[in-house]
């Protein structure tokens, strides 16, 4: 488009490129959601710091190490955002978001022991600094803190959702152990593992926002489904990064899962091999964007 205006020295033309940026793919970002929940998340962080305190000095020291390691607090942010989306105006979502983060942090401590990981987000894992025993026991402490927050909330529905999610997460981790050395692990089994160990907490984090806002069951289920599929996509990408060169740069080392003989995400690599010789594979991988899409997902 060309526009013109009359200046002191005559007509001045201004050329504007209408197609600038057209077709360019916008990079996904959590910035908008983070901005909407920033004030509440600051309150959540205060609850986390207060509730991980203990007269046993090693507990806050070790727990603080992994909490300070970074991360975007995605799971508690989902609780805050879903509560806001559902028009909730109370304070229950703050403690429950902290509860969700405690569950997640506890699983990270346990995961690093099981995976024999040395680094997380570029920093030494708790087990590499304080040993496996301390990491497991502090993880148990954080689980206990999470359940204390659930009980204090007073809702049996919330207690049921989060306690059930905790049990499913544990089942997912055990299921991953049983498939870790199986080169014939099916796509279905792989999806069941990542749904259990990762996506279930995403789903619960979203659902409780609707529950405390007393929204209809259909809205609860919609947020649950959103969280579930977001969690599946999140874990697919995270597993792919274990195989990419970028994982070395983002954490300083390839994870123990990727170094293992047959990691849990072997169906990804297996499907790629099958696709070269047959049409059986239903996976599409774009390594340039480090994104994986599976079709069909259970939407």
Buried (B, 14 or more C-beta within 10 A) or exposed (E): EEEEEEEEEEEEEEEEEEEEEEEEEEEEEEEEBBEBBEEBBEBBBEBBBEBBEBEEEEBBBBBBBBBEBEBEBBBBBBBBBBBBBBEBEEEBBBBBBBBBBBBBBBBBBBBBBBBBBBBBEEBBBBBBBBEBEBBBBBBEBBBEBBBBBBEEBEBEEBBEBBBEBBEBBBBBBEBBEEBBEEEEBEBEBBBBBBBBBBBBBBBBBBBBBBBBBEBEEEBBEBBBBBBBBBBBBBBBBBBBBBBBEEBBEEBBBBBBBBEBEBBBBBBBBBBEEBBEEEEEBEBEBEEEEEBBEBEEEEE
